[in-house]
Amino acid sequence: MNLPLLENQKNLAGKKVLLRLDLNVSIKDDKVADDFRIRKILPTLELLHKAGARTIILSHLEGKGGDSLRPVWQELRKRFLMSFSVNFSELAKNVGELENGGFTLFENLRVNAGEKANDENFVRELVSFGEIFVNEAFAVSHRAHASIVGIPKFLPSFAGPLFAEEVTRLSGALKPPRPALFILGGAKFETKLPLLKKFISLYDTVFVGGALANDFLKAQGFDVGDSLVSKTPIDLNSLIKANLHLPVDTITSKGKKIVDAGPKTLEILRKLVAQAQFILWNGPLGEYEIGFAAGTKNLVTIIAQSQAESVVGGGDTVAAISALGLEDKFGFVSTGGGAMLDFLANETLPGLRALLINKELRFSGQSAL
C-alpha cells in the first residue's frame, strides 16, 4: 500500500503541522495511569521536533477519568517544550508563539460536537491553524470524524511512522507464515462475525474465547446461565469447522455467569500456540475490566514464551501485556482495538482512505492541496 509518508517529507522547518494522535489513555487521580499509547508516539514527536516543525497536536479523550487532556499534557511536557490550548482563541495565541521544534496540545476534540459529526465548519477552524496534516492516530482511524477524514480534504496529508507500521504489520497478518493461529476474545459478537468468518477460512486454527464463545456454547446446548450472549439469534452452523476451537471449561460467578477461561482451556491454548508459527490475537479471554484477568494474563505469558511471530491488539489485551511487562516479547503490539479489527476485516479504514484520496488528488493536479 503506497501511503504518503511523513518520513519522506523534507523542509518541515517552520511549517505548521496538524498532528492527529490518539492520546485516549486511562486517567486516574488526574494522572496518566497507562502510558502505552504515549510511549508509542514519542518517536514521531521527536522526528517533528528535530525537523523544526511547529506542531499542533490534536486528540480526543473519553473515559471515566475525565474529559480533559491536561494530565496527558503534564506527561508530555516532561519530554518536550509544549503549551496547552483550551480553546480556539488560546490555540491561535499559542500557535503564533510556537518556535521551530515546538508543540502545543489542543484540548479534547470531542468536547466539540463538530468532531464526531465531521462538521465542515469545525474542520475549517482546525485547518486554519496548519499547513500540512499528519495522521498518527491509527487506533481511531475507523471513525469518520472531523480530525480523521475532514482535514485531509483541505491540507496535504501524510501517515505518521506508527500509522504506517500498523498498516504494514496488520497487512502482513493477512498473509501469515504457516501454521497460523487466530485468537479472538472480548464481546460484541455481531460486529466481529464478518471477521470470524473471514479468518476461519484464512487461518489454520481459530480459537474463540471471552464472551464471544458464549453464543457457541449456548448453541451446543451448554447452560450459560446469566452469561453475556447476543440479543438476536445468530446462525452459527457455517462457522462450526474442524479448525475452530472453543473453551472446554470456564470460571463462573453467581448465576452461572461465565467470567473467564478455565485451566483445561488454557492447556489447549498452550498446545495451539506451540504448534503455530504466527499468532494474531485481539480481545481478552474473560471479563478483564471487572477483575477476571487470570486467563488473559496466562495467555500473555504462554505467547510471550513461544517462538512464534505475534501480532496483538485490543485495550484489555494490551493492558494485560503491559501489566506483566512483556511488551518486548511480542512481535508487534497494535494501538488499535476496533480499528485493528476493522482493518483486518475490510483491509482499509476511513482515515486510511482519506490519506490515499488526498495523495491521489495532489498528484493528479485536480486539487489545490
KEZATI-25971 format. One record per atom (N, C-alpha, C): x, y, z; residue in one letter. Coordinates in steps of 0.001 Angstrom, whole numbers, padded with zeros to 6 digits, always signed. Layout:
XYZA/...
This chain:
+000853-001189+000000M/+000000+000000+000000M/+000893+001244+000000M/+000724+002075-000993N/+001625+003206-001202N/+001129+004448-000464N/+001307+004453+000847L/+000849+005568+001667L/+001745+006792+001496L/+001173+007999+001578P/+002009+009197+001647P/+002600+009295+003051P/+003913+009335+003171L/+004570+009196+004469L/+005197+010499+004957L/+005007+010772+006238L/+005659+011919+006870L/+007170+011824+006735L/+007705+010629+006871E/+009156+010439+006862E/+009802+010851+005541E/+008994+010912+004472N/+009533+011305+003165N/+009473+012812+002928N/+008901+013554+003878Q/+008726+014990+003688Q/+009973+015752+004136Q/+010423+016641+003264K/+011598+017463+003561K/+011143+018889+003895K/+012071+019672+004379N/+011830+021097+004639N/+010622+021342+005546N/+010578+020628+006660L/+009496+020824+007629L/+009779+021983+008580L/+010983+022496+008568A/+011353+023567+009499A/+010423+024770+009342A/+009815+025162+010449G/+008925+026315+010448G/+007512+026037+009995G/+007262+024848+009447K/+005916+024527+008965K/+004985+024191+010121K/+003742+024639+009982K/+002725+024332+010990K/+002089+022982+010640K/+002292+022019+011511V/+001840+020649+011279V/+000691+020319+012224V/-000459+019985+011656L/-001561+019452+012462L/-001314+017958+012630L/-001060+017541+013840L/-000717+016146+014123L/-001835+015492+014913L/-002548+014571+014280R/-003625+013851+014982R/-003027+012632+015671R/-003083+012629+016988L/-002649+011499+017790L/-003846+010861+018463L/-003666+009641+018961D/-004671+009034+019831D/-004084+009004+021240D/-004438+010011+022019L/-003984+010117+023407L/-005117+009761+024361L/-006001+008894+023883N/-007141+008445+024690N/-006648+007386+025676N/-006003+007856+026732V/-005380+006971+027710V/-006180+006966+029002V/-005887+005988+029831S/-006554+005883+031127S/-006021+006957+032078S/-006955+007700+032699I/-006604+008747+033654I/-007134+008362+035034I/-006297+008456+036039K/-006709+008168+037417K/-006097+009203+038343K/-006943+009835+039152D/-006487+010886+040076D/-005719+011975+039335D/-006245+012355+038175D/-005664+013419+037347D/-004253+013113+036856D/-003930+011830+036770K/-002637+011425+036238K/-002821+010301+035224K/-001899+010202+034278V/-001944+009129+033279V/-001672+007803+033974V/-002632+006870+033848A/-002495+005567+034508A/-001849+004520+033610A/-001946+004710+032302D/-001356+003768+031343D/-000760+004582+030202D/+000552+004572+030077D/+001218+005428+029090D/+001588+004703+027800D/+000983+003535+027539F/+001332+002748+026353F/+001226+003574+025072F/+000083+004224+024866R/-000100+004990+023629R/+000815+006213+023582R/+001131+006775+024721I/+002063+007904+024749I/+003458+007448+024329I/+003901+006337+024874R/+005230+005828+024527R/+005346+005509+023039R/+004250+005038+022459K/+004287+004642+021048K/+004463+005836+020103K/+004030+007027+020523I/+004103+008177+019612I/+005295+009092+019900I/+006081+008787+020907L/+007237+009631+021225L/+008232+009753+020061L/+008519+008663+019314P/+009432+008816+018172P/+008924+009803+017122P/+007612+009861+016932T/+007040+010802+015965T/+007221+012236+016446T/+006987+012470+017727L/+007199+013807+018280L/+008667+014208+018165L/+009553+013261+018410E/+010988+013541+018306E/+011367+013877+016864E/+010783+013156+015909L/+011045+013415+014487L/+010659+014853+014125L/+009458+015265+014536L/+008973+016607+014209L/+009778+017680+014944L/+010162+017385+016165H/+010978+018328+016940H/+012321+018568+016253H/+012983+017486+015866K/+014296+017609+015221K/+014195+018271+013847K/+013049+018062+013168A/+012859+018663+011844A/+012528+020148+011932A/+012246+020635+013151G/+011947+022053+013322G/+010528+022439+012977G/+009629+021460+012935A/+008222+021762+012656A/+007589+022472+013848A/+006560+023236+013565R/+005743+023839+014628R/+004461+023008+014692R/+004330+022206+015720T/+003337+021132+015727T/+002161+021423+016645T/+000970+021298+016070I/-000282+021438+016816I/-000852+020037+016994I/-000880+019545+018219I/-001330+018180+018495I/-002829+018162+018743I/-003514+017279+018025L/-004957+017091+018172L/-005223+015684+018688L/-006160+015555+019619S/-006539+014234+020122S/-007913+014319+020766S/-008417+013162+021158H/-009657+013095+021927H/-009370+012339+023206H/-010307+012399+024120L/-010219+011633+025359L/-011628+011303+025810L/-011887+010028+026020E/-013187+009584+026532E/-012948+008481+027549E/-013456+008664+028742G/-013259+007634+029753G/-013745+008097+031103G/-013580+007247+032082K/-014073+007541+033421K/-013176+008524+034167K/-011976+008759+033647G/-011034+009615+034355G/-011187+011092+034074G/-012212+011483+033319G/-012409+012881+032967G/-012277+013099+031478G/-012586+014335+031036D/-012567+014602+029600D/-011537+015663+029210D/-010607+015974+030094S/-009565+016942+029761S/-008241+016243+029481S/-007548+016743+028467L/-006233+016211+028109L/-005102+016825+028940L/-005445+017659+029906R/-004407+018317+030708R/-003448+017323+031383R/-003947+016196+031960P/-002998+015229+032539P/-002033+014644+031504P/-002509+014484+030278V/-001638+013987+029204V/-000581+015042+028868V/-001013+016289+028823W/-000069+017394+028590W/+001010+017424+029670W/+000591+017231+030927Q/+001558+017228+032029Q/+002607+016131+031833Q/+002175+015010+031255E/+003102+013907+030991E/+004028+014233+029817E/+003466+014771+028745L/+004256+015058+027547L/+005261+016188+027766L/+004904+017171+028568R/+005796+018320+028756R/+007026+017970+029600R/+007044+016754+030149K/+008267+016283+030810K/+009361+016021+029781K/+008933+015786+028525R/+009874+015418+027466R/+010068+016515+026421R/+009021+017323+026204F/+009073+018338+025156F/+008530+019664+025682F/+009073+020761+025140L/+008532+022078+025439L/+007175+022178+024758L/+006113+022347+025552M/+004766+022231+024994M/+003781+023104+025764M/+002993+023879+025028S/+001922+024657+025647S/+000616+023874+025556S/-000397+024358+026272F/-001706+023701+026286F/-002757+024721+025884F/-003581+024369+024911S/-004572+025296+024363S/-005976+024793+024657S/-006703+025533+025487V/-008024+025092+025934V/-009088+025329+024875V/-008970+026424+024117N/-009985+026766+023118N/-009298+027367+021891N/-010105+027732+020895F/-009526+028217+019642F/-008771+029538+019819F/-009260+030426+020682S/-008556+031696+020875S/-007188+031473+021521S/-007131+030561+022494E/-005838+030211+023100E/-004933+029522+022089E/-005543+028677+021249L/-004759+027967+020239L/-004118+028956+019274L/-004895+029962+018850A/-004359+030970+017938A/-003164+031685+018566A/-003283+032028+019839K/-002191+032704+020553K/-000961+031803+020645K/-001179+030546+021048N/-000050+029632+021242N/+000625+029248+019929N/-000163+029094+018872V/+000429+028786+017564V/+001286+029960+017098V/+000801+031172+017345G/+001565+032359+016973G/+002896+032459+017696G/+002964+031870+018887E/+004188+031928+019697E/+005075+030696+019532E/+004622+029710+018746L/+005401+028483+018584L/+006737+028754+017909L/+007789+028230+018492E/+009099+028273+017861E/+009311+026987+017070E/+010259+026997+016166N/+010576+025783+015413N/+010938+024657+016378N/+010329+023486+016155G/+010555+022351+017044G/+009628+022319+018240G/+008727+023302+018333G/+007834+023395+019484G/+006484+022735+019260G/+005729+022599+020359F/+004434+021918+020323F/+003392+022691+021128F/+002147+022568+020699T/+001018+022925+021548T/-000006+021806+021452T/-000585+021443+022576L/-001619+020401+022622L/-002968+021070+022765L/-003864+020799+021827F/-005225+021344+021862F/-006101+020451+022731F/-007015+021075+023443E/-007901+020334+024333E/-008767+019329+023562E/-009244+018345+024279N/-010067+017239+023794N/-011012+017644+022660N/-010779+017107+021473L/-011594+017434+020303L/-013066+017110+020499L/-013352+016046+021232R/-014737+015590+021345R/-015577+016423+022307R/-014956+017420+022926V/-015733+018397+023686V/-016619+019181+022722V/-016161+019289+021482N/-016918+019963+020432N/-017697+018928+019624N/-019013+019097+019522A/-019858+018142+018788A/-019463+018035+017326A/-018785+019036+016807G/-018377+019017+015408G/-017372+017940+015075G/-016645+017439+016088E/-015651+016394+015827E/-016323+015112+015360E/-017238+014575+016156K/-017893+013322+015771K/-018801+013502+014562K/-019379+014687+014428A/-020305+014939+013315A/-019573+015225+012009A/-018257+015346+012072N/-017461+015731+010900N/-018021+017005+010282N/-018292+017976+011142D/-018872+019249+010720D/-017837+020082+009960D/-018212+020561+008786E/-017245+021259+007938E/-016748+022554+008566E/-017613+023263+009282N/-017173+024499+009929N/-016097+024210+010976N/-016280+023117+011718F/-015284+022718+012712F/-013987+022308+012023F/-014120+021579+010921V/-012942+021167+010151V/-012163+022395+009682V/-012872+023364+009112R/-012203+024559+008590R/-011503+025349+009701R/-012113+025349+010883E/-011481+026020+012024E/-010143+025356+012351E/-010146+024017+012382L/-008909+023283+012658L/-007877+023515+011561L/-008326+023432+010324V/-007431+023560+009167V/-006729+024922+009146V/-007394+025949+009659S/-006829+027300+009613S/-005520+027425+010390S/-005242+026447+011257F/-004032+026517+012078F/-002845+025748+011484F/-003058+025020+010392G/-001993+024167+009880G/-001677+024379+008418G/-000522+023858+008024E/-000120+023854+006616E/-000104+022443+006045E/+000196+021463+006885I/+000079+020063+006480I/-000557+019280+007627I/-001055+018098+007305F/-001726+017249+008292F/-001020+015899+008352F/-000847+015386+009563V/-000268+014058+009763V/-001219+013230+010614V/-001632+012084+010087N/-002457+011154+010855N/-001536+010136+011521N/-001423+010244+012833E/-000667+009275+013624E/-001600+008648+014659E/-002882+008536+014250A/-003915+008013+015153A/-004613+006823+014504A/-003838+005787+014197F/-004427+004594+013581F/-005592+004067+014407F/-005458+004105+015720A/-006443+003479+016603A/-007822+004112+016542A/-007918+005313+015976V/-009228+005952+015849V/-009582+006205+014381V/-008791+005652+013474S/-008999+005899+012045S/-010120+005072+011441S/-010805+004290+012274H/-012023+003621+011804H/-013237+004517+012011H/-013019+005727+012536R/-014091+006691+012763R/-014033+007792+011703R/-015162+008086+011086A/-015215+009143+010070A/-015457+010487+010745A/-014525+010879+011593H/-014644+012114+012355H/-013879+013249+011682H/-014141+014465+012150A/-013585+015661+011511A/-012071+015623+011407A/-011414+015258+012496S/-009948+015292+012513S/-009315+014096+011818S/-010128+013153+011387I/-009624+011955+010704I/-009870+012026+009199I/-011094+012340+008801V/-011424+012358+007370V/-011737+013751+006843V/-012009+014701+007740G/-012347+016053+007299G/-011129+016861+006896G/-010116+016870+007745I/-008922+017680+007490I/-008225+017315+006175I/-008113+016014+005812P/-007440+015680+004545P/-008123+016227+003296P/-009325+016759+003421K/-009977+017380+002267K/-009395+018763+001976K/-008629+019302+002927F/-008177+020687+002803F/-006665+020893+002903F/-005942+019927+003465L/-004496+020090+003640L/-003741+018894+003071L/-002522+019101+002542P/-001676+017957+002188P/-001527+017055+003407P/-001759+015762+003217S/-001894+014857+004365S/-000985+013643+004233S/-000460+013202+005391F/+000529+012130+005402F/+000300+011196+006581F/+000760+009972+006422A/+000712+008992+007508A/+001967+009123+008351A/+001788+009086+009672G/+002929+009083+010567G/+003613+007728+010570G/+004811+007625+011131P/+005552+006352+011148P/+004800+005220+011836P/+004138+005510+012951L/+003407+004463+013662L/+002194+004011+012863L/+001478+004957+012261F/+000332+004619+011410F/+000786+003682+010292F/+001886+004039+009642A/+002396+003221+008536A/+002795+001834+009017A/+003400+001755+010204E/+003798+000451+010737E/+002576-000405+011054E/+001535+000218+011593E/+000297-000516+011871E/-000239-001152+010587E/-000300-000366+009529V/-000826-000863+008255V/+000051-001991+007716V/+001361-001822+007786T/+002288-002845+007285T/+002166-004144+008064T/+002164-004051+009394R/+002143-005264+010217R/+000798-005974+010147R/-000288-005226+010108L/-001604-005864+010026L/-001859-006409+008624L/-001320-005758+007611S/-001417-006305+006251S/-000671-007629+006179S/+000467-007704+006864G/+001227-008951+006911G/+000461-010071+007581G/-000388-009715+008543A/-001185-010725+009242A/-002245-011347+008339A/-002512-010720+007202L/-003478-011272+006247L/-002829-012307+005326L/-001492-012355+005344K/-000743-013374+004592K/+000337-013929+005510K/-000077-014649+006546P/+000865-015027+007604P/+001708-016247+007261P/+002841-016408+007963P/+003572-017680+007904P/+002677-018803+008431P/+002910-020011+007989R/+002084-021154+008410R/+002858-022086+009330R/+002129-022738+010244P/+000699-022598+010533P/+000395-021325+011329P/-000802-020779+011092A/-001211-019516+011702A/-002383-019736+012651A/-002318-019079+013800L/-003348-019184+014839L/-003972-017816+015077L/-005292-017749+015030F/-006035-016520+015320F/-006816-016722+016604F/-006593-015846+017588I/-007313-015895+018860I/-008168-014643+018965I/-009462-014831+019098L/-010396-013706+019157L/-011210-013795+020435L/-011129-012758+021252G/-011881-012718+022502G/-012727-011470+022591G/-013096-011120+023822G/-013924-009944+024015G/-015390-010230+023797G/-016141-009173+023475A/-017590-009284+023300A/-017987-008736+021925A/-019245-008294+021793K/-019778-007709+020557K/-019711-008696+019395K/-020380-009827+019549F/-020333-010889+018549F/-020788-010393+017181F/-021882-009615+017162E/-022450-009190+015880E/-021436-008413+015043E/-020636-007558+015694T/-019676-006751+014941T/-018456-007561+014515T/-018156-008634+015234K/-016966-009430+014924K/-017265-010642+014044K/-018536-010881+013762L/-018926-012053+012977L/-018292-012077+011585L/-018310-010965+010824P/-017672-011000+009493P/-016182-011331+009573P/-015511-010791+010582L/-014086-011066+010763L/-013853-012537+011067L/-014693-013097+011923L/-014559-014504+012291L/-014748-015401+011075L/-015741-015105+010264K/-015971-015886+009042K/-014748-015838+008126K/-014166-014664+008000K/-013004-014488+007132K/-011820-015308+007616K/-011554-015262+008921F/-010339-015894+009433F/-010476-017395+009630F/-011696-017898+009738I/-011870-019349+009768I/-011426-019948+008435I/-011623-019204+007365S/-011164-019656+006046S/-009696-019323+005805S/-009221-018247+006411L/-007881-017737+006126L/-006783-018404+006948L/-007080-018722+008217Y/-006062-019242+009136Y/-006205-020744+009354Y/-005106-021360+009759D/-005116-022803+010016D/-005940-023147+011248D/-005843-022305+012283T/-006529-022568+013541T/-007116-021275+014085T/-008352-021363+014577V/-009024-020211+015181V/-009540-020611+016553V/-009232-019790+017551F/-009775-020007+018892F/-010649-018818+019250F/-011879-019111+019662V/-012806-018063+020092V/-012987-018162+021599V/-012700-017075+022296G/-012840-017043+023744G/-013618-015827+024194G/-013563-015549+025492G/-014297-014412+026027G/-015792-014583+025858G/-016505-013470+025894A/-017960-013518+025751A/-018384-014007+024371A/-017498-013873+023376L/-017825-014346+022025L/-018131-015836+022015L/-017449-016581+022880A/-017626-018036+022896A/-018974-018456+023467A/-019612-017562+024221N/-020863-017938+024888N/-021955-018332+023906N/-022024-017633+022781D/-023037-017967+021771D/-022831-019379+021236D/-021573-019730+020990F/-021273-021084+020516F/-021636-022120+021571F/-021251-021860+022803L/-021519-022817+023881L/-023020-022999+024086L/-023758-021904+024023K/-025215-021980+024167K/-025824-022780+023022K/-025329-022537+021795A/-025851-023246+020620A/-025586-024744+020707A/-024518-025125+021415Q/-024177-026540+021568Q/-024871-027182+022765Q/-025748-026416+023410G/-026556-026986+024483G/-026033-026789+025888G/-024946-026032+026036F/-024412-025787+027379F/-025245-024731+028101F/-025376-024896+029399D/-026084-023920+030219D/-025135-022760+030508D/-025396-021623+029889V/-024510-020470+030079V/-025053-019499+031121V/-026149-019860+031759G/-026687-019062+032852G/-026916-017613+032465G/-026371-016710+033273D/-026542-015270+033034D/-025422-014682+032181D/-024698-015528+031489S/-023573-015055+030676S/-024044-014150+029543S/-023165-013249+029132L/-023464-012347+028030L/-023558-013126+026721L/-024693-012996+026038V/-024881-013610+024723V/-025515-012578+023801V/-025522-012863+022510S/-026104-011939+021543S/-027599-011789+021773S/-028084-010556+021579K/-029505-010285+021784K/-030354-010889+020674K/-029789-010957+019478T/-030515-011539+018349T/-029894-012881+017986T/-030718-013862+017623P/-030196-015193+017277P/-029237-015123+016086P/-028165-015901+016154I/-027172-015941+015082I/-027004-017384+014623I/-027044-017590+013304D/-026829-018926+012752D/-025333-019218+012750D/-024924-020124+013611L/-023504-020418+013771L/-023054-021657+013009L/-023976-022314+012337N/-023644-023583+011671N/-022506-023434+010667N/-022504-022316+009937S/-021475-022125+008908S/-020090-021898+009512S/-020047-021610+010812L/-018772-021335+011471L/-018195-022554+012180L/-018995-023585+012327I/-018522-024790+013022I/-017648-025593+012065I/-016363-025377+012137K/-015392-026048+011279K/-014396-026807+012147K/-013654-027689+011507A/-012681-028501+012249A/-011569-027652+012860A/-011294-026493+012246N/-010190-025661+012751N/-010637-024647+013802N/-011922-024679+014189L/-012442-023768+015209L/-012389-024428+016580L/-011775-023744+017536H/-011664-024256+018902H/-012373-023313+019866H/-012999-023906+020889L/-013753-023156+021894L/-013284-023549+023289L/-013620-022762+024311P/-013288-023159+025687P/-013922-024504+026038P/-013177-025323+026774V/-013717-026611+027230V/-014075-026565+028710V/-013606-025531+029398D/-014029-025301+030784D/-013946-023803+031062D/-014705-023352+032033T/-014791-021918+032302T/-014814-021649+033804T/-014523-020406+034145I/-014702-019910+035506I/-016026-019158+035534I/-016873-019465+036509T/-018183-018821+036577T/-018349-018085+037902T/-019245-017098+037873S/-019599-016367+039087S/-021060-016656+039399S/-021706-015803+040151K/-023109-016013+040506K/-023977-016091+039255K/-024994-016934+039310G/-025893-017100+038175G/-025269-017843+037024G/-024238-018639+037318K/-023511-019404+036297K/-022974-018516+035180K/-022700-017274+035522K/-022174-016345+034524K/-020711-016661+034237K/-020400-016902+032960I/-019025-017206+032552I/-018198-015923+032585I/-017093-015949+033350V/-016286-014743+033516V/-014823-014922+033101V/-014403-016179+032839D/-013014-016390+032431D/-012830-017805+031894D/-011700-018009+031235A/-011356-019342+030727A/-010816-020201+031862A/-011104-021502+031796G/-010646-022433+032818G/-009273-023005+032511G/-008691-023769+033443P/-007331-024317+033279P/-007188-025283+032107P/-008204-026104+031840K/-008121-027038+030713K/-008094-026279+029381K/-008860-025203+029324T/-008870-024372+028119T/-007498-023751+027879T/-006862-023312+028941L/-005530-022715+028811L/-004493-023740+028366L/-004673-024987+028770E/-003758-026038+028310E/-003935-026291+026817E/-005183-026243+026353I/-005435-026374+024914I/-004764-025224+024164I/-004903-024007+024699L/-004274-022849+024069L/-002754-022981+024057L/-002200-023536+025117R/-000753-023735+025171R/-000291-024636+024016R/-001058-025693+023746K/-000718-026615+022662K/-000888-025949+021293K/-001961-025169+021136L/-002192-024485+019863L/-001086-023468+019587L/-000684-022747+020618V/+000394-021762+020477V/+001705-022453+020109V/+001982-023584+020726A/+003224-024324+020457A/+003301-024806+019011A/+002152-025034+018390Q/+002112-025532+017015Q/+002194-024411+015978Q/+002032-023165+016412A/+001903-022048+015471A/+003243-021388+015154A/+003349-020907+013925Q/+004471-020064+013515Q/+004092-018585+013579Q/+002786-018331+013543F/+002293-016949+013572F/+001031-016909+014421F/+000938-015899+015305I/-000218-015761+016190I/-000770-014348+016083I/-002048-014247+015817L/-002775-012976+015797L/-003811-013035+016909L/-003786-012045+017808W/-004683-012096+018974W/-005284-010724+019246W/-006601-010713+019433N/-007305-009500+019849N/-008436-009886+020792N/-008453-009286+021968G/-009567-009463+022895G/-009278-010407+024040G/-009741-010058+025256P/-009461-010860+026452P/-010267-012148+026503P/-009806-013082+027321L/-010495-014367+027500L/-011575-014295+028567L/-011559-013243+029372G/-012536-013110+030455G/-012998-011674+030598G/-013783-011418+031638E/-014269-010065+031901E/-013159-009289+032613E/-012223-008865+031817Y/-010975-008275+032311Y/-011224-007033+033168Y/-012133-006190+032727E/-012330-004899+033383E/-012870-005017+034804E/-013502-006142+035131I/-014030-006287+036492I/-013202-007287+037299I/-011978-007514+036834G/-011038-008265+037649G/-010772-009704+037264G/-011505-010221+036274F/-011279-011613+035862F/-010232-011632+034747F/-008977-011476+035167A/-007869-011280+034230A/-006919-012463+034154A/-007124-013485+034984A/-006152-014583+035076A/-005965-015301+033745A/-007060-015624+033063G/-006961-016334+031793G/-006196-015535+030756G/-006525-014249+030654T/-005854-013382+029687T/-004369-013256+030001T/-004037-013056+031263K/-002625-012910+031649K/-001850-014210+031450K/-002501-015335+031700N/-001842-016623+031438N/-001546-016796+029953N/-002492-016380+029121L/-002275-016481+027677L/-001154-015543+027230L/-001084-014362+027814V/+000027-013445+027527V/+001361-014149+027769V/+001474-014807+028908T/+002716-015495+029266T/+003017-016647+028313T/+001981-017396+027944I/+002156-018525+027023I/+002707-018046+025680I/+002112-016982+025130I/+002559-016475+023831I/+003945-015850+023945I/+004191-015141+025047A/+005494-014495+025246A/+006627-015510+025291A/+006329-016709+025755Q/+007351-017755+025863Q/+007512-018563+024578Q/+006639-018331+023608S/+006693-019105+022366S/+007694-018499+021391S/+008018-019253+020355Q/+008932-018793+019312Q/+008182-018209+018123Q/+006863-018218+018190A/+006054-017756+017063A/+006119-016239+016911A/+005982-015782+015684E/+005810-014355+015434E/+004411-013977+015914E/+004271-012822+016551S/+002972-012470+017125S/+002596-011025+016835S/+001304-010833+016572V/+000712-009506+016425V/-000517-009480+017317V/-000573-008528+018235V/-001673-008492+019202V/-002219-007075+019312V/-003472-006969+019774G/-004081-005662+019963G/-005352-005763+020772G/-005938-004606+021046G/-007136-004539+021877G/-006787-003999+023253G/-007619-003096+023769G/-007312-002404+025012G/-006986-003303+026184G/-007851-004283+026471D/-007621-005161+027619D/-006440-006097+027385D/-006287-006551+026158T/-005156-007422+025821T/-003837-006698+026052T/-003755-005472+025552V/-002537-004677+025717V/-002311-004326+027182V/-003401-004052+027912A/-003273-003745+029344A/-002659-004920+030096A/-003060-006135+029732A/-002509-007331+030382A/-001028-007493+030059A/-000672-007241+028811I/+000737-007331+028405I/+001576-006300+029156I/+001063-005070+029246S/+001783-004003+029949S/+001917-004312+031431S/+000840-004847+032027A/+000859-005159+033457A/+001929-006189+033790A/+002187-007087+032846L/+003186-008136+033058L/+004579-007731+032572L/+004673-006556+031963G/+005967-006083+031475G/+006540-006925+030357G/+005658-007455+029492L/+006113-008390+028458L/+005952-007846+027037L/+005824-006542+026919E/+005594-005938+025609E/+006686-006296+024605E/+007939-006366+025084D/+009053-006640+024175D/+009130-008100+023744D/+008271-008948+024287K/+008243-010363+023912K/+007275-010631+022759K/+006592-009591+022300F/+005635-009733+021204F/+006180-009029+019969F/+005928-009633+018807G/+006440-009066+017568G/+005933-007670+017307G/+004627-007466+017493F/+004030-006143+017298F/+002801-006022+018176F/+002765-004947+018961V/+001605-004658+019802V/+000896-003457+019199V/-000288-003681+018651S/-001042-002631+017974S/-001685-001685+018981S/-001769-000417+018596T/-002505+000553+019410T/-004002+000449+019155T/-004380-000287+018132G/-005778-000356+017727G/-006541-001473+018400G/-007784-001207+018711G/-008716-002228+019169G/-009719-002461+018066G/-010747-001601+018038G/-011735-001667+016965G/-011135-001381+015606G/-010176-000457+015548A/-009538-000130+014266A/-008756-001312+013722A/-008094-002034+014608M/-007352-003227+014198M/-008302-004250+013587M/-009420-004496+014250L/-010382-005485+013763L/-011016-005038+012452L/-011354-003741+012358D/-011947-003228+011123D/-010976-003347+009955D/-009710-003048+010201F/-008726-003160+009123F/-008562-004608+008686F/-008494-005517+009638L/-008343-006932+009299L/-009548-007449+008518L/-010733-006943+008851A/-011953-007393+008174A/-012086-006789+006781A/-011767-005489+006649N/-012061-004765+005411N/-010822-004342+004627N/-009656-004452+005253E/-008365-004111+004642E/-008251-002639+004271E/-009060-001817+004927T/-008973-000367+004796T/-009698+000251+005978T/-009586+001566+006115L/-010264+002324+007164L/-010614+003696+006594L/-011630+004378+007126P/-011946+005725+006641P/-010744+006670+006668P/-009971+006634+007749G/-008802+007508+007840G/-007724+007161+006840G/-007580+005898+006536L/-006608+005440+005539L/-007044+005863+004141L/-008316+005671+003836R/-008841+006089+002524R/-008653+007590+002327R/-008881+008363+003391A/-008754+009822+003297A/-007336+010228+002909A/-006337+009541+003448L/-004943+009841+003102L/-004638+009487+001653L/-005144+008338+001206L/-004882+007894-000167L/-005578+008793-001187L/-006808+009209-000876I/-007530+010124-001773I/-006809+011461-001842I/-006352+011941-000691N/-005610+013197-000635N/-004368+013133-001522N/-003645+012034-001427K/-002439+011858-002239K/-002777+011833-003727K/-003828+011094-004068E/-004226+010984-005476E/-004587+012348-006049E/-005320+013145-005282L/-005718+014468-005756L/-004510+015389-005908L/-003573+015302-004973R/-002388+016165-005043R/-001536+015851-006266R/-001425+014570-006592F/-000539+014177-007686F/-001244+014168-009044F/-002564+014295-009041S/-003300+014303-010310S/-003512+015711-010836S/-003215+016694-009996G/-003434+018071-010419G/-004875+018504-010335G/-005729+017675-009705Q/-007149+018009-009608Q/-007460+018851-008374Q/-006442+019129-007571S/-006692+019816-006320S/-005625+020864-006085S/-006000+021887-005323A/-005049+022939-004964A/-004266+022577-003713A/-004455+021347-003206L/-003772+020928-001980L/-002253+021010-002134L/
